Amino acid sequence: MLEVSNIDLYYGAAQALRGVSLTAEPGKVTCVLGRNGVGKSSLLRALVGQRPVKNGAIVFEGKDITKLSTVERARGGIAYVPQGREIFPLLTVQENLETGFAPLKRSERKVPDDVFTLFPVLKSMLGRRGGDLSGGQQQQLAIGRALTMRPRLLLLDEPTEGIQPSIIKDIGRAISYLRSLGDMAIILVEQYLDFAQELGDHLVVMDRGAIVYQSDKANLDEGALHRAMAI
């Protein structure tokens, strides 16, 4: 579904991504691991179109989207849950969810039932402002907003950061459920190795803007994985 081939990304003179290649498939979770500042979030920004790549190609569902805008990629089925959630604090939960309608046809502008099945607390808080929710509830809202777009590729940037353990479990269950549907590819950027290993079908470790180790779960070399994480 998604093929990323040798992409380079720069912030001015600083190179953030160096020849990064990876794939993401429907019904599978690709976990991207690494310390802070190694390029994980830059990779997601490149995939969603927030930052242009200097070299390489991004192909989604057989179409080269390297030069497409963020809006065009959203319309094509790519949804992004950024680090820090970035919900609208003065809008209600209902209104936040409805901002996910933007790339959809009018006939599709309905919040999917799965959003409330996965995160039932949102249904009881539809009239509350986003800024009044706890951090964990805001994270659930951010994921729910992305799911409202009915994506075929879901990008999650550290959804467990600063979240209480009970909600981390809810988010893990939600990711497992979405994977089980078989029609959505998921890329999960994560720092917690246990969470990533539990959910990931393919694990990728980044350092200094490059991929230094990757393996599918069945062939994972624990020693090599831990050495890459310690670089």
N, C-alpha and C positions, 0 to 999 in steps of 0.2 A: 504493500500500500504506500509506504513512504520509503524513499531511497535518498539518502544524503551522501553526496560524493565529493570528498576532498574540498570542503568549504573552508575558506579563510575569511576572517572578520577582523576589522580594525576599528579602534576608537582613536581617531587622529593617527599619530605615528605608532601607537601601541597596538600590537597584534593580540587579539583576544582568543581567536580560534585558529588552529594550525592544521590544515589538512584533515578535518574531521569527516569521517564516514560512518554511517550507521543505518540501520533499517528498523522499521516498526511494522508489525503485521496485525491484521484484525484478530481479535480474540487473544492477544498477548500483551504483556506489560514489559516494556523496555525500561530498565532502571539505570539512571545516570548518576554515578557516585563521584565523590571527591571532596576535598577540603574547600573552604570558602576561597573565592577568588581564582578558581582554576578554569572558569569558562562555562560552567554548567548553565547559568542563567543566560549568558550570551548566546549559547546554543539555542535555547528556546526562543529568544528574541529573534534570532535569525530565521527559525522555522516559521514563526508567526508573521514575519515581515516587518517587525519593528526596527530592525537594523539590517541594512543591505550587506550582502556578502561581496567580497572582493573577487574571489575565485571560487570555482566549483559549481555544483548544481544541486537543486532540491526538486525532486520529482514526487508528486503526490497523485496516486491513482492513475499513473501513466502519463500525467501532464507535468511539464516543466513549469514550476511556479516560482522559480528563482527571482524573477523580476516583478512578480505580482505584488500589489499593495496588500496591507493588512486587511482591508475591507474585502478585497477580492478573495483572499484566503479564507476569511470567515465565511463568506458566502459559499465557498467550495467545501466547507465542512470541517474546518480546523478551529478548535476552541482552546483558549488559554486561561489558566488560573495562575496569576502571577504571584510571586513571593510577596507577602504582605497583604494579600487578599484584594486590596483596592476596591472595596465595595463603596457605594455612595452613602455616606453616613446620614444625610438628611432625607434620603428617600426611604420609604417603607420597604419592608421585606418584599411585599408584592411588587412594588415598583422596581426594586433592584432586580428581581427575577425577570420582569418584563423588559428590562434593557437587553436581555438576550434575544428578544424578538427581532432586533435590527436587521440581521441578515436573512430573515425568513420571509417566505411568501405570506400574505395576509391569511390565507387558509390554514397555515401552520402555527399561527400565533396563539398558542395555548401552552401553559406550563405542563410538561409531561407528568403523569401520575407517578412515575418512578422517582421524581425529585422528592415527593412527600413520603413515598415508601422508604426511601433510603434515609431521609432526614426528616422524620415526623415533627420535630420541634419547629421546623419552619412553618408548617401549616397552622400551628397554634400562635404564631407570631406575625402573621401576614400584615397586620396593621401597625406593627412597631417599627420605629426607625432603625435603620441598619446600624447606626452609631450607638444604639442602646444595647446591642447584643454583645455577649461575651466574645472573646477572641475565637474560641472554638466554634461558636454559633456563626460568627462571621465567615469562618473558613467553610463551614457547611453551606452557607449562603453563596459564597463565591463559586463553589463547585456546582451547586444547584443552578446558578445563573448560566454557567458554561453548558450544563446539560440541557437547559432550555433551548439552546441553539441546535440541538439534535446533531452533535458532531459525529464525524467518523474518525477523527483523530483528536484525542484529548491530551493536552500538555499541562502537567501539574508541576509547579515549582515549589518544592519543599512544603507540602501541605501539612506536615506534622510540626513545623517549627513553632515553638511556644504554645503548643496545644496540650491540654490536660489528657492523661492516659485514656480515659473512657472515650473521649471523642476521637483520639487516634485510632482506637479499635473500630469505632463507627466508620471512620474514613477508610480504614483497611477493608472492612466488610463491603463498603460501597464500591471500592476499586475491584475487589474480587467478583462482585455481582456484575459490574459492567463488562469485565473481561469474559465472564461466562456467557454473555449474550452472543459473543462471537462475531459481531459486526463492527466493533470499534477497536482501533489501535490506541494504546495508551503509552505515553512517555512520561515517566515519573522521575523527577530530579529529587534526590534525597541524600541526607547526610547520615541517617541512622541505618547502619548496615543490617541489623536484624529485621527491620521493617522492609527494607529492600529485598533481602533474601527470601522473606516470606512471600512476597508478592511477585517478584520479578521472574519472568520467563527468560529474559536475556539481561545480563548485567554488564555495564560499561563503566570503566573508571577513567576519569580525566585528571590530568595534571598539566599545568602551564599551557592551557589551551589545546592540548592534544589528548587523544585517547591512548592510554598506556596499557590497558588490559580490557578485553571483552570476551565473554563466553556465554553460551546458553546454559541454563540451569543444570541440564543433564550432564554436561561435560565440565562443570565448574571445578577449578583447582583452588581449593581453599587457601593454600599457602601462597599461590601466586596472587590471589585476590587481596589478601591481607598485606602482602609486600607492596602491591600497587597502591593500596590505600595509605600506606605509611610513607610513601615517597614525599 
